[in-house]
Amino acid sequence: MTAASDAAAWVLLIPIGAAAVLAALPGYRLTAGLNILASLSTFLAALSLFVLERPQPGHYLLVDDLNIVFIVLNTFVGFTTSVFSASYIAHEIETGRLTPGYLRFYHAMYQIMMFGMNLAFVSNNIGLMWVAVEIATLTTVLMVGIYRTHAALEAAWKYFILGSVGIALALFGTILVYMAARPVVGEGQDAMVWTLLINQAATFDPALLNLAFIFLLLGYGTKVGLAPLHAWLPDAHAEGPTPISAVLSGLLLNVALYAVLRFKILLAANPYAISPGPLMVTMGLTSLLFAAFMLYRRRDIKRLFAYSSIEHMGIIVFAFGMGGPLANFAGLLHMVMHSLTKSGIFYAVGHIAQVKGTQRIADIRGLTETHPVLGWGLVVGVVAIAGLPPLGIFMTEFLIVSSTFARQPLLAIPLVLGLLLAFGALMLRLTGLAFGEPEGNAKPAEASYVPMFAHFALVLTAGVYLPGPLVVWFQHVASLLG
């Protein structure tokens, strides 16, 4: 076994091992510290994949240029969220919303969730990838309902039911891909190994591949949060613990997106199959426009940013649907910027909701006066997610719009309209939240601000300067996406 394959194995072994230990340990401080340590160790193992020679793909695990982007982003946000979670959950214990007994469950589920997401990324078997996505989904379902309130349990059940429908559709699509591959590759697990499938995809039955991709896009699209398959997402964000909201928006949506991209590459390798681009463009634009209008109707601050996640996942899927070097590059970078920015926003929102004792937007006013660090942190986050310069999302949205104008000018009209509508809604809400007449509780926040500002610093740096090697690497990955 090579050092690189060892590193890939540690990305999986650390979280699952930590989950077993955390499930047995009492005490909040000890388990919160171990959760952070395990997440940091997993992130360092993921970083080592950059410098080690890539292992040869096996029947189960694969490390390539595409999934390294997702693995490193996933483990980094998982680490920073574990740091944020420590101070956030401490407050929930003090106020009695959570009991120490729930914390063994919470921290163990957190690491199992990280294991499931990492396994989905490194899987070289489309069946194993499906199982991994289901593991990540079920653990987040359990964590969304951890408060055991009526609203939290309802949100968890809605997430479970809609997620089960989506994963069932994805399973059927996976079976159809296996049926298309079996006459060419042979029976058994070889017909489910990604690296073997992509080499032989040009000879697969195009009719089966076409049908498979429709089911896969609908199934995994449910997990991406694409409209009209999005109904679980706002409730899950609003009712679950805020660290889970950060993980849902920043990470779990990307897991399902990764699965869609893998099958998009497979479909594109068959010259007789339908082009996946128009389907993705349609669902992406629909999600963008729908979410942009819905942003004006939100009264709950976490639901507001949940719909913002639907909007941005629509933008990303639209960019990958357009395809080509520039759109793929912009879509990939936009995914990274959105994960960093949205999780940073939820770090701020979590502590804001705690000090104000509410998530109602009408009851949260003048944050820059009552809680300057949190207030200005929220301002930076909203300005970034709205796409204003010089932050990273402005650059990616500019590239996506430019690419669309150059190739499909008519599609650029609804794209720009959606971006402007979402911008207006976010600025409208930000005005009251940050600069309105202060209302409500003004007690100080006992929060860790490091994760929030670390994310925003990275987004600002990316908007001003991208290192040459990073650009070359992203361009290479964009070329792989077709």
Helices and strands as residue ranges (DSSP letters): H 3-22, H 28-51, H 65-94, H 100-122, H 126-144, H 150-185, G 189-192, H 194-200, G 201-203, H 206-224, H 232-239, H 242-247, I 248-252, H 253-268, H 276-294, G 295-297, H 301-322, H 325-356, G 361-363, H 367-370, H 372-385, H 392-407, H 409-435, H 450-464, H 468-480
